[in-house]
């Protein structure tokens, strides 16, 4: 289970891999195949993943760090910019 933030109708998650120097396998999988499913309490939905960038990423990073300050430690040990992944709802069966 990942910590997430609501973003519009979807969710944002952090591909921190607990501060490892390499990204988590789930993020590599989503980069190759961005369509998936998420289950959150009371809701299951088809999503398409994309990486947040620029001011969107900056604002989301700030929000994540406010809620879980461990992300700052992860960023220091990772020696990479930790991706923030937006999981946006799509109609099931929608084409890429």
N, C-alpha and C positions, 0 to 999 in steps of 0.2 A: 504494500500500500504506500502511495506517495502522498505527501502533503501537497495540497492544491489550493489555488485561489480561483473564485469565479471571475470570469472575464466575458462580459456579454452573456450570450447563451451557452458559452463553453467554459473551459477551464485552462488554467496555466499551471505547469509543473516545472520543476527545476531539474536539469540533467546533471546534478552535482557528482554523482557516484561517490558520495561521502568524502569529497575532496581529492579523489584519485587523479593522477595526471592524465588519465584517459577517460573518455565519456562512457556512460553505462551502455550495455548492449541494447537495452530497449530503445535508446535514442538512435543508435546506429540502425536498428531495424526499422524505426519509423522514418529515418532519412531515406532508406531504400524503398520502403512501402508505407507511405504516409496515412493510409486509411486503416482505421481500427475501431475498436469499441471501448467505451469506458463505462464503468459501473460506479456510481456514487450512491449514497443512501437515498433510496426511493426513486432512482432514475438510472436507466441504462440507455446509451445512445451511440449511434454511429458518428465517428469524428474523422476529421482530416487534420494531421499535424503540420504545423509550420513553426519556424524559429522566429521569435521576436527579435527585433533589431532597433537600433537608434533610441529615440525617446520612449518608445513603447517598452523596450527592454529595460531602460533605466528606471522608469516608473514602477514596473513590475518587480524589478530587483529590490528597489527601496521597500516595497510592500512586503516582499518575502522576508527581508532582513528584519523589518519591524516585528514580524510574527515569530521568527526563528533566527536568533542571532548567530547560530551555528553556521549559517550560510557564509558569513564573512570569513570565518576560519577555513571553511571549505575552499573559498576563492583564493585564499593565501596559499594553501597547501597544494592546490590543483595546478598552479602555474599555467593556467589557461583561462580564457573567458568562459565561464560556465553558461551553457545555453539555457534559455528559458523557452519552453515549448508551449505553444498555444494549441489546444485541442478544440477545434471548431466543429459544431454539429453539421452534419450533411444528411440529406435525405438518403435513406438506405437505397442502395442500387444506383446512386448518382455516379456519373462518370467523373474521372479525374480531370 
